[in-house]
């Protein structure tokens, strides 16, 4: 079974980060892009994943919905 690349968060793809920000009603600014890796790291810790393990977009979405108050992104 192969990994579906589009299912996993990729921090090196700025367009994917921007798409996620837009989907969540957040501005696509450099400041928000710089905060994004911390959100991913926090979500990985929440799900018990090591830094080497992949995080799915759905996991990130679920984590963010539950922990928005802990992450200060600029809204639209």
Backbone as JSON, one array per atom type, in Angstrom:
{
  "sequence": "XXXXXXXXXXXXXXXXXXXXXXXXXXXXXXXXXXXXXXXXXXXXXXXXXXXXXXXXXXXXXXXXXXXXXXXXXXXX",
  "N": [[0.85, -1.17, 0.0], [0.66, 2.11, -0.92], [1.71, 5.39, 0.15], [-0.55, 8.04, 0.03], [0.37, 10.89, -1.22], [-0.89, 13.4, -1.21], [-2.42, 13.31, 1.06], [-0.92, 13.93, 3.24], [0.7, 16.3, 5.39], [2.97, 18.65, 4.16], [5.62, 20.47, 4.86], [7.35, 21.82, 3.22], [6.06, 22.75, 1.03], [4.81, 25.58, 0.07], [2.43, 26.38, -1.18], [0.61, 24.46, -0.35], [0.47, 24.98, 2.36], [-0.59, 27.57, 2.26], [-3.07, 26.96, 1.09], [-4.23, 25.5, 3.18], [-4.35, 27.48, 5.18], [-6.14, 29.3, 3.97], [-8.44, 27.67, 3.71], [-9.13, 27.52, 6.36], [-9.97, 30.02, 7.02], [-7.98, 31.94, 7.37], [-5.43, 34.44, 7.03], [-3.14, 34.53, 4.3], [-0.35, 35.1, 5.04], [3.13, 35.92, 5.6], [3.71, 35.83, 8.3], [1.71, 34.08, 9.31], [2.42, 31.79, 7.87], [4.89, 31.29, 9.02], [4.16, 30.52, 11.57], [2.93, 28.14, 11.16], [4.56, 25.66, 11.12], [4.93, 25.2, 13.88], [2.35, 24.65, 14.73], [1.94, 22.23, 13.37], [3.92, 20.64, 14.63], [2.93, 20.65, 17.27], [0.51, 19.31, 16.85], [1.46, 16.81, 16.03], [2.68, 15.95, 18.42], [0.41, 15.79, 20.02], [-0.91, 13.63, 18.83], [0.88, 11.64, 19.33], [3.02, 11.23, 17.61], [6.26, 10.87, 16.19], [8.86, 13.22, 15.23], [9.66, 12.35, 12.79], [7.55, 11.01, 11.69], [4.69, 11.07, 9.53], [2.06, 13.47, 9.29], [-1.37, 13.55, 8.78], [-3.5, 15.63, 6.76], [-6.14, 15.68, 7.64], [-5.86, 14.96, 10.32], [-4.48, 17.21, 11.23], [-6.41, 19.2, 10.74], [-8.45, 18.37, 12.52], [-7.1, 18.58, 14.98], [-6.52, 21.36, 15.01], [-9.11, 22.47, 15.07], [-9.87, 21.77, 17.63], [-8.01, 23.08, 19.2], [-7.72, 25.8, 18.59], [-7.59, 28.14, 20.11], [-5.07, 28.12, 21.2], [-3.32, 28.79, 19.24], [-2.3, 31.5, 17.55], [-3.25, 32.76, 14.81], [-3.47, 35.08, 12.07], [-6.62, 36.19, 11.22], [-8.79, 36.19, 8.27]],
  "CA": [[0.0, 0.0, 0.0], [1.49, 3.31, -1.04], [1.22, 6.61, 0.79], [-1.16, 9.04, -0.83], [1.12, 12.1, -0.88], [-1.78, 14.54, -0.96], [-3.06, 13.15, 2.37], [0.02, 14.26, 4.3], [1.21, 17.66, 5.49], [4.32, 18.83, 3.65], [6.02, 21.83, 5.24], [8.18, 22.46, 2.18], [5.18, 23.18, -0.06], [4.11, 26.78, 0.55], [1.07, 26.45, -1.71], [-0.22, 23.61, 0.49], [0.27, 25.74, 3.6], [-1.53, 28.65, 1.93], [-4.39, 26.36, 0.91], [-4.75, 25.17, 4.51], [-4.69, 28.75, 5.82], [-7.35, 29.81, 3.32], [-9.54, 26.77, 4.09], [-9.47, 27.74, 7.76], [-10.34, 31.41, 7.2], [-6.81, 32.65, 7.87], [-4.69, 35.18, 6.0], [-1.97, 33.85, 3.73], [0.75, 36.01, 5.28], [4.38, 35.31, 6.02], [3.59, 35.57, 9.74], [0.94, 32.85, 9.48], [3.22, 30.69, 7.34], [5.95, 31.01, 9.98], [3.54, 29.87, 12.73], [2.39, 26.85, 10.75], [5.32, 24.5, 11.58], [4.68, 24.94, 15.31], [1.04, 23.98, 14.79], [2.16, 20.85, 12.94], [4.65, 19.95, 15.7], [2.01, 20.45, 18.38], [-0.44, 18.26, 16.46], [2.17, 15.53, 16.08], [2.81, 15.58, 19.83], [-0.93, 15.42, 20.47], [-1.23, 12.3, 18.29], [1.94, 10.7, 19.7], [3.87, 10.95, 16.44], [7.62, 11.42, 16.25], [9.1, 14.24, 14.21], [9.89, 11.66, 11.52], [6.3, 10.44, 11.19], [3.85, 11.98, 8.75], [0.78, 13.9, 9.82], [-2.38, 13.73, 7.74], [-4.23, 16.89, 6.78], [-7.35, 15.5, 8.46], [-5.43, 15.02, 11.71], [-4.18, 18.6, 11.51], [-7.69, 19.91, 10.8], [-9.11, 18.01, 13.78], [-6.33, 19.18, 16.07], [-6.7, 22.81, 14.99], [-10.47, 22.79, 15.51], [-9.94, 21.58, 19.08], [-7.0, 23.87, 19.9], [-7.57, 27.11, 17.94], [-7.27, 29.17, 21.08], [-3.64, 28.04, 21.53], [-2.54, 29.16, 18.06], [-2.73, 32.84, 17.16], [-3.09, 33.09, 13.4], [-4.2, 36.26, 11.62], [-7.81, 35.8, 10.44], [-9.09, 36.97, 7.06]],
  "C": [[0.89, 1.23, 0.0], [0.86, 4.47, -0.29], [0.61, 7.51, -0.26], [-0.55, 10.38, -0.42], [0.22, 13.26, -0.53], [-2.49, 14.46, 0.38], [-2.2, 13.68, 3.5], [0.51, 15.7, 4.21], [2.66, 17.69, 5.01], [4.74, 20.27, 3.9], [6.84, 22.55, 4.19], [7.36, 22.96, 1.0], [4.34, 24.37, 0.39], [2.68, 26.88, 0.01], [0.12, 25.57, -0.89], [-0.52, 24.3, 1.82], [-0.74, 26.85, 3.36], [-2.94, 28.11, 1.74], [-5.04, 26.04, 2.26], [-5.18, 26.45, 5.23], [-6.01, 29.29, 5.27], [-8.58, 28.99, 3.72], [-10.03, 27.04, 5.51], [-9.75, 29.22, 8.07], [-9.22, 32.27, 7.75], [-6.09, 33.33, 6.71], [-3.47, 34.39, 5.56], [-0.76, 34.77, 3.82], [2.0, 35.24, 5.67], [4.33, 34.96, 7.51], [2.83, 34.28, 10.0], [1.71, 31.64, 8.98], [4.33, 30.3, 8.32], [5.43, 30.32, 11.24], [3.1, 28.44, 12.43], [3.21, 25.65, 11.23], [5.12, 24.17, 13.06], [3.35, 24.25, 15.51], [1.19, 22.51, 14.43], [2.88, 20.06, 14.04], [3.76, 19.67, 16.9], [1.0, 19.34, 18.08], [0.23, 16.89, 16.49], [2.33, 15.04, 17.51], [1.47, 15.09, 20.37], [-1.29, 13.99, 20.04], [-0.14, 11.28, 18.57], [2.85, 10.32, 18.55], [5.26, 11.56, 16.67], [7.77, 12.48, 15.16], [9.3, 13.62, 12.84], [8.61, 11.08, 10.92], [5.45, 11.51, 10.5], [2.53, 12.26, 9.45], [-0.19, 14.09, 8.66], [-3.06, 15.08, 7.9], [-5.45, 16.79, 7.68], [-7.0, 15.54, 9.95], [-5.14, 16.47, 12.12], [-5.46, 19.42, 11.64], [-8.4, 19.63, 12.12], [-8.42, 18.64, 14.97], [-6.6, 20.69, 16.14], [-8.09, 23.19, 15.48], [-10.6, 22.69, 17.03], [-9.03, 22.52, 19.86], [-6.75, 25.25, 19.28], [-7.06, 28.17, 18.9], [-5.78, 29.2, 21.45], [-2.74, 28.52, 20.39], [-3.1, 30.46, 17.5], [-2.37, 33.16, 15.71], [-3.89, 34.34, 13.09], [-5.41, 35.81, 10.81], [-7.95, 36.65, 9.18], [-9.76, 38.27, 7.41]]
}
